[in-house]
Amino acid sequence: MKTVIFDVDGTLVDSQGLIVAAMNGGLVKAGLAELPREEVLSIVGLSLPIAVAELIPQESQEVQDAVVAGYREAFFQKRLQTTAPLYPGADAALRRLAAREDILLAIATGKSRRGLLAMMEQHGWTGIFVSVQTADDHPSKPNPSMINKVLSDTGVTQQDAVMIGDTTFDMDMARAAGVTGFGVSWGYHPDEALRRSGAALIAPDYVALTEAIEDWANG
């Protein structure tokens, strides 16, 4: 058996609009100025408290906690109003891979479990993933804890797992866990940064990514 582990934001789902709006909503509610889109997107993939600390390291823990709370409130409200779109080909790729008897699918994401489960239900993905790891239960990426739990859940070795992600945090986590990392070019970190973090390849779209995963699985 092989295990394919997917990141979510920036890899499966184009949630940048929701993330930027929610983060700036949290900042404003805490009495701070909004930040540029590129700066906010640079921390996508980290667990929320770590991401906020990266964005405003000069602020006190109390202020950072207020931004985290404001982000969660704003994100929840915006998620009720709109659904973040999938990247083209994401749904078809997941269903094609899930149909194979030799591949197990998993998720390792900096999202909360509540937000992730709501997203999976919206897209009809309940039951597709055999292991779902979120920021609620693990240290932030690039700590390998989430991948290690996936390996434990699926019973596969490091050599038989691959991490799919759009950020250096994903590639660094894969390397720390001793698994292969495949980068995608449509997310929030540039291709060159993914290469420097050890991506074995960088897929330009979901057709190419699916072919690369199947080639890897076929060994």
ROTORPA-967045 format. One record per residue: residue in three letters; x, y, z of N, C-alpha, C in turn. Coordinates in nm, 2 decimals, always signed. Example, Ala and Ser with C-alpha at 12.3 -4.5 7.8 and 13.67 -1.06 7.14 Angstrom:
# ROTORPA-967045
residu,nX,nY,nZ,caX,caY,caZ,cX,cY,cZ
ALA,+1.32,-0.57,+0.78,+1.23,-0.45,+0.78,+1.32,-0.33,+0.78;
SER,+1.28,-0.22,+0.71,+1.37,-0.11,+0.71,+1.29,+0.00,+0.79;
//
This chain:
# ROTORPA-967045
residu,nX,nY,nZ,caX,caY,caZ,cX,cY,cZ
MET,+0.08,-0.12,+0.00,+0.00,+0.00,+0.00,+0.09,+0.13,+0.00;
LYS,+0.03,+0.23,-0.06,+0.10,+0.36,-0.06,+0.00,+0.46,+0.00;
THR,+0.06,+0.56,+0.07,-0.02,+0.67,+0.13,+0.01,+0.80,+0.07;
VAL,-0.09,+0.87,+0.02,-0.07,+1.01,-0.03,-0.13,+1.11,+0.06;
ILE,-0.05,+1.20,+0.12,-0.09,+1.29,+0.22,-0.11,+1.43,+0.16;
PHE,-0.23,+1.49,+0.17,-0.25,+1.62,+0.11,-0.26,+1.73,+0.21;
ASP,-0.19,+1.84,+0.18,-0.22,+1.97,+0.25,-0.36,+2.02,+0.19;
VAL,-0.41,+2.12,+0.26,-0.55,+2.17,+0.21,-0.54,+2.31,+0.15;
ASP,-0.52,+2.41,+0.23,-0.52,+2.55,+0.18,-0.40,+2.57,+0.09;
GLY,-0.43,+2.61,-0.03,-0.33,+2.64,-0.13,-0.29,+2.52,-0.21;
THR,-0.34,+2.40,-0.17,-0.31,+2.28,-0.24,-0.44,+2.22,-0.30;
LEU,-0.54,+2.19,-0.22,-0.67,+2.14,-0.26,-0.77,+2.26,-0.28;
VAL,-0.77,+2.36,-0.19,-0.87,+2.46,-0.19,-0.80,+2.60,-0.20;
ASP,-0.86,+2.68,-0.29,-0.81,+2.82,-0.30,-0.88,+2.91,-0.20;
SER,-0.83,+2.91,-0.08,-0.89,+2.98,+0.03,-0.83,+3.11,+0.06;
GLN,-0.74,+3.16,-0.03,-0.67,+3.28,+0.00,-0.76,+3.40,+0.03;
GLY,-0.87,+3.42,-0.04,-0.96,+3.53,-0.01,-1.01,+3.52,+0.13;
LEU,-1.06,+3.41,+0.17,-1.11,+3.39,+0.31,-1.00,+3.41,+0.41;
ILE,-0.88,+3.36,+0.39,-0.77,+3.37,+0.49,-0.73,+3.52,+0.51;
VAL,-0.71,+3.59,+0.39,-0.67,+3.73,+0.40,-0.77,+3.81,+0.47;
ALA,-0.90,+3.80,+0.43,-1.00,+3.87,+0.49,-1.02,+3.85,+0.64;
ALA,-1.01,+3.72,+0.68,-1.02,+3.68,+0.82,-0.90,+3.73,+0.90;
MET,-0.78,+3.72,+0.85,-0.67,+3.77,+0.92,-0.67,+3.92,+0.94;
ASN,-0.70,+3.99,+0.84,-0.71,+4.14,+0.85,-0.83,+4.18,+0.94;
GLY,-0.94,+4.10,+0.94,-1.05,+4.13,+1.03,-1.00,+4.11,+1.17;
GLY,-0.92,+4.01,+1.20,-0.87,+3.98,+1.34,-0.77,+4.09,+1.38;
LEU,-0.69,+4.14,+1.29,-0.60,+4.25,+1.32,-0.67,+4.37,+1.35;
VAL,-0.77,+4.41,+1.27,-0.84,+4.53,+1.29,-0.92,+4.53,+1.42;
LYS,-0.98,+4.41,+1.45,-1.05,+4.40,+1.57,-0.96,+4.42,+1.70;
ALA,-0.84,+4.38,+1.68,-0.74,+4.39,+1.79,-0.68,+4.53,+1.79;
GLY,-0.72,+4.62,+1.70,-0.67,+4.76,+1.70,-0.54,+4.77,+1.62;
LEU,-0.51,+4.68,+1.53,-0.39,+4.69,+1.45,-0.43,+4.72,+1.30;
ALA,-0.33,+4.75,+1.23,-0.35,+4.78,+1.08,-0.35,+4.65,+1.00;
GLU,-0.42,+4.66,+0.89,-0.42,+4.54,+0.80,-0.29,+4.52,+0.74;
LEU,-0.26,+4.40,+0.70,-0.13,+4.37,+0.63,-0.15,+4.33,+0.49;
PRO,-0.05,+4.35,+0.40,-0.06,+4.32,+0.26,-0.10,+4.17,+0.24;
ARG,-0.17,+4.15,+0.13,-0.21,+4.01,+0.10,-0.09,+3.91,+0.09;
GLU,+0.02,+3.95,+0.03,+0.14,+3.87,+0.01,+0.19,+3.83,+0.15;
GLU,+0.19,+3.92,+0.24,+0.25,+3.90,+0.38,+0.16,+3.79,+0.45;
VAL,+0.03,+3.81,+0.44,-0.06,+3.71,+0.51,-0.04,+3.58,+0.44;
LEU,-0.04,+3.57,+0.31,-0.03,+3.44,+0.25,+0.10,+3.37,+0.27;
SER,+0.20,+3.44,+0.31,+0.33,+3.38,+0.33,+0.33,+3.28,+0.45;
ILE,+0.23,+3.30,+0.54,+0.23,+3.21,+0.66,+0.12,+3.10,+0.65;
VAL,+0.05,+3.10,+0.54,-0.05,+2.99,+0.52,+0.02,+2.85,+0.53;
GLY,-0.04,+2.77,+0.61,+0.02,+2.63,+0.64,+0.06,+2.62,+0.78;
LEU,+0.10,+2.73,+0.84,+0.13,+2.72,+0.99,+0.00,+2.71,+1.07;
SER,+0.01,+2.66,+1.19,-0.10,+2.66,+1.28,-0.13,+2.81,+1.31;
LEU,-0.25,+2.84,+1.34,-0.29,+2.98,+1.35,-0.22,+3.06,+1.45;
PRO,-0.20,+3.01,+1.58,-0.12,+3.09,+1.67,+0.02,+3.12,+1.63;
ILE,+0.08,+3.02,+1.57,+0.22,+3.04,+1.51,+0.22,+3.13,+1.40;
ALA,+0.12,+3.13,+1.31,+0.11,+3.22,+1.20,+0.10,+3.36,+1.25;
VAL,+0.01,+3.38,+1.34,-0.01,+3.52,+1.40,+0.12,+3.57,+1.46;
ALA,+0.19,+3.48,+1.53,+0.32,+3.52,+1.60,+0.42,+3.56,+1.49;
GLU,+0.42,+3.49,+1.38,+0.51,+3.52,+1.27,+0.48,+3.66,+1.21;
LEU,+0.35,+3.69,+1.20,+0.31,+3.81,+1.13,+0.33,+3.94,+1.22;
ILE,+0.31,+3.92,+1.35,+0.32,+4.04,+1.44,+0.41,+4.00,+1.56;
PRO,+0.53,+3.97,+1.54,+0.62,+3.93,+1.65,+0.64,+4.04,+1.76;
GLN,+0.62,+4.16,+1.71,+0.65,+4.27,+1.80,+0.54,+4.29,+1.90;
GLU,+0.42,+4.23,+1.88,+0.31,+4.25,+1.97,+0.31,+4.15,+2.09;
SER,+0.24,+4.19,+2.20,+0.24,+4.11,+2.32,+0.16,+3.98,+2.29;
GLN,+0.17,+3.88,+2.38,+0.09,+3.76,+2.37,-0.05,+3.79,+2.38;
GLU,-0.09,+3.88,+2.46,-0.23,+3.92,+2.48,-0.29,+3.97,+2.34;
VAL,-0.21,+4.06,+2.28,-0.26,+4.11,+2.15,-0.27,+4.00,+2.04;
GLN,-0.16,+3.91,+2.04,-0.16,+3.80,+1.95,-0.28,+3.71,+1.97;
ASP,-0.31,+3.68,+2.10,-0.43,+3.60,+2.13,-0.56,+3.66,+2.08;
ALA,-0.57,+3.80,+2.09,-0.69,+3.87,+2.04,-0.70,+3.86,+1.89;
VAL,-0.59,+3.86,+1.82,-0.59,+3.85,+1.68,-0.64,+3.70,+1.64;
VAL,-0.59,+3.60,+1.71,-0.63,+3.47,+1.68,-0.78,+3.45,+1.70;
ALA,-0.83,+3.50,+1.81,-0.97,+3.49,+1.84,-1.05,+3.57,+1.73;
GLY,-1.00,+3.69,+1.69,-1.07,+3.76,+1.59,-1.07,+3.69,+1.45;
TYR,-0.96,+3.63,+1.42,-0.95,+3.55,+1.30,-1.05,+3.44,+1.30;
ARG,-1.06,+3.36,+1.40,-1.15,+3.25,+1.41,-1.29,+3.30,+1.39;
GLU,-1.33,+3.40,+1.46,-1.47,+3.45,+1.45,-1.49,+3.50,+1.31;
ALA,-1.40,+3.58,+1.25,-1.42,+3.63,+1.11,-1.43,+3.52,+1.01;
PHE,-1.34,+3.42,+1.02,-1.33,+3.31,+0.93,-1.46,+3.23,+0.93;
PHE,-1.51,+3.20,+1.05,-1.64,+3.13,+1.07,-1.75,+3.20,+1.00;
GLN,-1.76,+3.33,+1.02,-1.87,+3.41,+0.96,-1.86,+3.41,+0.81;
LYS,-1.74,+3.43,+0.76,-1.72,+3.43,+0.61,-1.74,+3.30,+0.55;
ARG,-1.71,+3.19,+0.62,-1.73,+3.06,+0.57,-1.88,+3.03,+0.56;
LEU,-1.96,+3.09,+0.64,-2.11,+3.07,+0.63,-2.16,+3.14,+0.51;
GLN,-2.09,+3.24,+0.46,-2.14,+3.32,+0.35,-2.09,+3.27,+0.21;
THR,-1.97,+3.21,+0.21,-1.91,+3.16,+0.09,-1.83,+3.04,+0.11;
THR,-1.81,+2.96,+0.00,-1.73,+2.84,+0.00,-1.61,+2.86,-0.08;
ALA,-1.49,+2.84,-0.02,-1.37,+2.85,-0.10,-1.37,+2.75,-0.21;
PRO,-1.33,+2.80,-0.33,-1.33,+2.71,-0.45,-1.22,+2.61,-0.45;
LEU,-1.24,+2.49,-0.51,-1.14,+2.40,-0.53,-1.05,+2.44,-0.64;
TYR,-0.92,+2.40,-0.64,-0.84,+2.42,-0.76,-0.89,+2.33,-0.87;
PRO,-0.88,+2.37,-1.00,-0.92,+2.29,-1.11,-0.86,+2.15,-1.11;
GLY,-0.94,+2.05,-1.11,-0.90,+1.91,-1.12,-0.88,+1.84,-0.98;
ALA,-0.89,+1.92,-0.87,-0.86,+1.86,-0.74,-0.96,+1.75,-0.71;
ASP,-1.09,+1.77,-0.73,-1.19,+1.67,-0.69,-1.17,+1.55,-0.78;
ALA,-1.15,+1.56,-0.91,-1.13,+1.45,-0.99,-1.01,+1.37,-0.96;
ALA,-0.90,+1.44,-0.92,-0.78,+1.37,-0.88,-0.80,+1.29,-0.75;
LEU,-0.86,+1.34,-0.65,-0.89,+1.27,-0.53,-0.97,+1.15,-0.55;
ARG,-1.07,+1.16,-0.63,-1.16,+1.05,-0.66,-1.09,+0.94,-0.74;
ARG,-1.01,+0.98,-0.83,-0.94,+0.88,-0.91,-0.84,+0.80,-0.82;
LEU,-0.76,+0.88,-0.74,-0.67,+0.81,-0.65,-0.73,+0.72,-0.55;
ALA,-0.85,+0.77,-0.49,-0.92,+0.70,-0.39,-0.97,+0.57,-0.45;
ALA,-1.00,+0.56,-0.58,-1.05,+0.44,-0.64,-0.95,+0.33,-0.65;
ARG,-0.82,+0.36,-0.64,-0.72,+0.26,-0.65,-0.71,+0.18,-0.52;
GLU,-0.69,+0.05,-0.54,-0.69,-0.04,-0.42,-0.55,-0.03,-0.35;
ASP,-0.45,+0.03,-0.42,-0.32,+0.03,-0.36,-0.28,+0.17,-0.30;
ILE,-0.38,+0.26,-0.30,-0.35,+0.40,-0.25,-0.45,+0.43,-0.14;
LEU,-0.39,+0.48,-0.03,-0.47,+0.54,+0.08,-0.45,+0.69,+0.08;
LEU,-0.55,+0.77,+0.11,-0.54,+0.91,+0.11,-0.55,+0.97,+0.25;
ALA,-0.47,+1.07,+0.28,-0.47,+1.13,+0.41,-0.46,+1.28,+0.40;
ILE,-0.49,+1.35,+0.51,-0.47,+1.50,+0.51,-0.38,+1.54,+0.63;
ALA,-0.30,+1.64,+0.61,-0.21,+1.70,+0.71,-0.22,+1.85,+0.69;
THR,-0.29,+1.92,+0.78,-0.32,+2.06,+0.75,-0.31,+2.14,+0.88;
GLY,-0.28,+2.27,+0.86,-0.28,+2.36,+0.97,-0.42,+2.42,+1.01;
LYS,-0.52,+2.37,+0.93,-0.66,+2.41,+0.97,-0.70,+2.35,+1.09;
SER,-0.81,+2.41,+1.15,-0.87,+2.34,+1.27,-0.96,+2.22,+1.22;
ARG,-0.99,+2.13,+1.31,-1.07,+2.01,+1.27,-1.21,+2.06,+1.23;
ARG,-1.26,+2.15,+1.31,-1.40,+2.20,+1.28,-1.41,+2.26,+1.13;
GLY,-1.31,+2.34,+1.10,-1.31,+2.40,+0.97,-1.29,+2.30,+0.86;
LEU,-1.20,+2.21,+0.88,-1.17,+2.10,+0.78,-1.29,+2.01,+0.76;
LEU,-1.36,+1.97,+0.87,-1.47,+1.88,+0.85,-1.58,+1.95,+0.78;
ALA,-1.60,+2.08,+0.80,-1.71,+2.15,+0.73,-1.67,+2.16,+0.58;
MET,-1.55,+2.18,+0.55,-1.51,+2.19,+0.41,-1.52,+2.06,+0.34;
MET,-1.48,+1.95,+0.41,-1.50,+1.82,+0.35,-1.64,+1.78,+0.32;
GLU,-1.73,+1.82,+0.41,-1.87,+1.79,+0.39,-1.93,+1.87,+0.27;
GLN,-1.88,+2.00,+0.26,-1.93,+2.08,+0.15,-1.89,+2.02,+0.02;
HIS,-1.77,+1.96,+0.01,-1.72,+1.91,-0.12,-1.75,+1.76,-0.13;
GLY,-1.82,+1.69,-0.04,-1.85,+1.55,-0.05,-1.74,+1.46,-0.04;
TRP,-1.64,+1.50,+0.05,-1.52,+1.42,+0.07,-1.52,+1.33,+0.19;
THR,-1.64,+1.33,+0.26,-1.64,+1.24,+0.38,-1.62,+1.10,+0.34;
GLY,-1.53,+1.03,+0.41,-1.50,+0.89,+0.38,-1.38,+0.87,+0.28;
ILE,-1.34,+0.98,+0.21,-1.23,+0.96,+0.11,-1.09,+0.94,+0.18;
PHE,-1.07,+1.01,+0.30,-0.94,+1.01,+0.36,-0.95,+0.92,+0.48;
VAL,-0.85,+0.83,+0.49,-0.84,+0.73,+0.60,-0.78,+0.79,+0.72;
SER,-0.70,+0.90,+0.71,-0.64,+0.97,+0.82,-0.65,+1.12,+0.80;
VAL,-0.70,+1.19,+0.90,-0.71,+1.33,+0.89,-0.65,+1.40,+1.01;
GLN,-0.54,+1.47,+0.99,-0.46,+1.53,+1.09,-0.46,+1.68,+1.08;
THR,-0.50,+1.75,+1.19,-0.52,+1.89,+1.19,-0.43,+1.96,+1.30;
ALA,-0.44,+2.09,+1.30,-0.36,+2.17,+1.40,-0.41,+2.15,+1.54;
ASP,-0.54,+2.10,+1.56,-0.59,+2.08,+1.69,-0.51,+1.98,+1.77;
ASP,-0.45,+1.89,+1.71,-0.39,+1.77,+1.78,-0.24,+1.76,+1.76;
HIS,-0.18,+1.86,+1.69,-0.03,+1.85,+1.66,+0.04,+1.98,+1.67;
PRO,+0.17,+1.98,+1.69,+0.25,+2.10,+1.67,+0.24,+2.15,+1.53;
SER,+0.27,+2.28,+1.51,+0.26,+2.33,+1.38,+0.36,+2.27,+1.28;
LYS,+0.33,+2.27,+1.15,+0.43,+2.24,+1.05,+0.55,+2.34,+1.07;
PRO,+0.67,+2.30,+1.05,+0.71,+2.17,+0.98,+0.74,+2.06,+1.08;
ASN,+0.70,+2.06,+1.20,+0.71,+1.95,+1.29,+0.65,+1.83,+1.22;
PRO,+0.72,+1.71,+1.22,+0.67,+1.59,+1.15,+0.55,+1.52,+1.22;
SER,+0.50,+1.57,+1.33,+0.40,+1.49,+1.41,+0.28,+1.45,+1.32;
MET,+0.23,+1.53,+1.24,+0.11,+1.50,+1.16,+0.14,+1.38,+1.07;
ILE,+0.25,+1.39,+1.00,+0.29,+1.28,+0.90,+0.31,+1.15,+0.98;
ASN,+0.38,+1.16,+1.09,+0.41,+1.04,+1.17,+0.28,+0.97,+1.21;
LYS,+0.18,+1.05,+1.25,+0.05,+0.99,+1.29,-0.02,+0.93,+1.17;
VAL,-0.01,+0.99,+1.05,-0.07,+0.93,+0.93,+0.00,+0.79,+0.90;
LEU,+0.13,+0.79,+0.92,+0.20,+0.66,+0.89,+0.15,+0.56,+0.99;
SER,+0.13,+0.60,+1.12,+0.09,+0.50,+1.22,-0.06,+0.46,+1.18;
ASP,-0.14,+0.55,+1.14,-0.28,+0.51,+1.11,-0.29,+0.42,+0.99;
THR,-0.21,+0.44,+0.89,-0.22,+0.37,+0.77,-0.13,+0.24,+0.76;
GLY,-0.03,+0.24,+0.85,+0.06,+0.12,+0.86,+0.16,+0.11,+0.75;
VAL,+0.19,+0.23,+0.68,+0.29,+0.22,+0.57,+0.42,+0.28,+0.62;
THR,+0.52,+0.24,+0.55,+0.66,+0.29,+0.58,+0.68,+0.43,+0.52;
GLN,+0.79,+0.49,+0.57,+0.82,+0.63,+0.51,+0.84,+0.62,+0.36;
GLN,+0.90,+0.51,+0.32,+0.93,+0.50,+0.17,+0.80,+0.49,+0.09;
ASP,+0.69,+0.45,+0.15,+0.57,+0.43,+0.08,+0.47,+0.55,+0.10;
ALA,+0.52,+0.66,+0.14,+0.43,+0.78,+0.16,+0.49,+0.90,+0.09;
VAL,+0.39,+0.99,+0.05,+0.43,+1.11,-0.02,+0.35,+1.22,+0.03;
MET,+0.41,+1.34,+0.06,+0.34,+1.46,+0.10,+0.32,+1.56,-0.01;
ILE,+0.19,+1.60,-0.04,+0.16,+1.69,-0.14,+0.13,+1.83,-0.08;
GLY,+0.20,+1.94,-0.12,+0.18,+2.07,-0.06,+0.23,+2.18,-0.14;
ASP,+0.19,+2.30,-0.10,+0.22,+2.42,-0.18,+0.32,+2.51,-0.11;
THR,+0.36,+2.48,+0.01,+0.45,+2.57,+0.09,+0.58,+2.49,+0.13;
THR,+0.68,+2.58,+0.17,+0.80,+2.52,+0.22,+0.78,+2.45,+0.35;
PHE,+0.67,+2.49,+0.43,+0.64,+2.42,+0.55,+0.60,+2.28,+0.52;
ASP,+0.53,+2.25,+0.41,+0.49,+2.11,+0.38,+0.62,+2.03,+0.34;
MET,+0.70,+2.09,+0.26,+0.82,+2.02,+0.21,+0.92,+2.00,+0.33;
ASP,+0.93,+2.09,+0.42,+1.02,+2.08,+0.54,+0.96,+1.97,+0.63;
MET,+0.83,+1.97,+0.64,+0.77,+1.86,+0.72,+0.79,+1.72,+0.66;
ALA,+0.78,+1.71,+0.53,+0.80,+1.58,+0.47,+0.94,+1.54,+0.49;
ARG,+1.04,+1.63,+0.47,+1.18,+1.59,+0.49,+1.20,+1.55,+0.64;
ALA,+1.14,+1.62,+0.73,+1.16,+1.59,+0.87,+1.11,+1.45,+0.91;
ALA,+1.00,+1.41,+0.84,+0.94,+1.28,+0.86,+1.00,+1.17,+0.78;
GLY,+1.09,+1.21,+0.69,+1.16,+1.11,+0.60,+1.07,+1.06,+0.49;
VAL,+0.98,+1.14,+0.44,+0.90,+1.10,+0.33,+0.92,+1.19,+0.21;
THR,+0.88,+1.15,+0.09,+0.90,+1.23,-0.03,+0.80,+1.34,-0.03;
GLY,+0.84,+1.46,-0.08,+0.76,+1.57,-0.09,+0.74,+1.61,-0.24;
PHE,+0.61,+1.63,-0.28,+0.58,+1.68,-0.41,+0.52,+1.82,-0.39;
GLY,+0.57,+1.92,-0.46,+0.52,+2.05,-0.46,+0.42,+2.08,-0.57;
VAL,+0.34,+2.18,-0.55,+0.25,+2.22,-0.65,+0.27,+2.37,-0.68;
SER,+0.25,+2.41,-0.80,+0.29,+2.55,-0.84,+0.18,+2.65,-0.83;
TRP,+0.06,+2.61,-0.79,-0.05,+2.70,-0.79,-0.08,+2.76,-0.65;
GLY,+0.00,+2.73,-0.55,-0.03,+2.77,-0.42,+0.04,+2.90,-0.37;
TYR,+0.08,+2.91,-0.25,+0.12,+3.03,-0.19,+0.27,+3.06,-0.17;
HIS,+0.36,+2.96,-0.20,+0.50,+2.98,-0.20,+0.56,+2.95,-0.34;
PRO,+0.66,+3.03,-0.38,+0.71,+3.02,-0.52,+0.78,+2.88,-0.54;
ASP,+0.79,+2.85,-0.67,+0.85,+2.72,-0.71,+0.99,+2.71,-0.65;
GLU,+1.07,+2.81,-0.67,+1.21,+2.80,-0.63,+1.23,+2.78,-0.48;
ALA,+1.14,+2.83,-0.40,+1.14,+2.81,-0.25,+1.11,+2.66,-0.23;
LEU,+1.01,+2.60,-0.30,+0.98,+2.46,-0.28,+1.10,+2.37,-0.32;
ARG,+1.17,+2.41,-0.43,+1.28,+2.33,-0.47,+1.39,+2.34,-0.36;
ARG,+1.41,+2.46,-0.30,+1.52,+2.47,-0.20,+1.48,+2.39,-0.07;
SER,+1.35,+2.37,-0.05,+1.30,+2.29,+0.06,+1.30,+2.14,+0.03;
GLY,+1.34,+2.10,-0.09,+1.36,+1.96,-0.11,+1.25,+1.89,-0.19;
ALA,+1.16,+1.97,-0.26,+1.05,+1.91,-0.33,+1.11,+1.82,-0.44;
ALA,+1.06,+1.69,-0.45,+1.11,+1.60,-0.55,+1.07,+1.64,-0.69;
LEU,+0.95,+1.71,-0.70,+0.90,+1.76,-0.82,+0.80,+1.87,-0.79;
ILE,+0.77,+1.96,-0.89,+0.67,+2.06,-0.87,+0.57,+2.05,-0.99;
ALA,+0.45,+2.01,-0.95,+0.35,+1.99,-1.06,+0.28,+2.12,-1.10;
PRO,+0.26,+2.14,-1.23,+0.20,+2.26,-1.28,+0.05,+2.26,-1.27;
ASP,-0.01,+2.14,-1.26,-0.16,+2.13,-1.26,-0.19,+1.99,-1.20;
TYR,-0.32,+1.97,-1.18,-0.37,+1.84,-1.12,-0.35,+1.72,-1.22;
VAL,-0.36,+1.75,-1.35,-0.33,+1.63,-1.44,-0.19,+1.58,-1.42;
ALA,-0.10,+1.68,-1.42,+0.04,+1.64,-1.41,+0.07,+1.58,-1.27;
LEU,+0.01,+1.63,-1.17,+0.03,+1.58,-1.03,-0.03,+1.44,-1.02;
THR,-0.15,+1.41,-1.07,-0.20,+1.28,-1.07,-0.11,+1.18,-1.14;
GLU,-0.06,+1.21,-1.25,+0.02,+1.13,-1.33,+0.15,+1.10,-1.25;
ALA,+0.21,+1.20,-1.18,+0.33,+1.18,-1.10,+0.30,+1.09,-0.98;
ILE,+0.19,+1.11,-0.92,+0.15,+1.02,-0.80,+0.14,+0.88,-0.85;
GLU,+0.07,+0.86,-0.96,+0.05,+0.72,-1.01,+0.18,+0.66,-1.05;
ASP,+0.27,+0.74,-1.12,+0.40,+0.68,-1.15,+0.48,+0.64,-1.03;
TRP,+0.47,+0.73,-0.92,+0.54,+0.70,-0.80,+0.48,+0.57,-0.73;
ALA,+0.35,+0.56,-0.73,+0.28,+0.45,-0.67,+0.31,+0.32,-0.74;
ASN,+0.32,+0.33,-0.88,+0.34,+0.21,-0.96,+0.49,+0.16,-0.94;
GLY,+0.57,+0.25,-0.89,+0.71,+0.21,-0.86,+0.80,+0.18,-0.97;
//
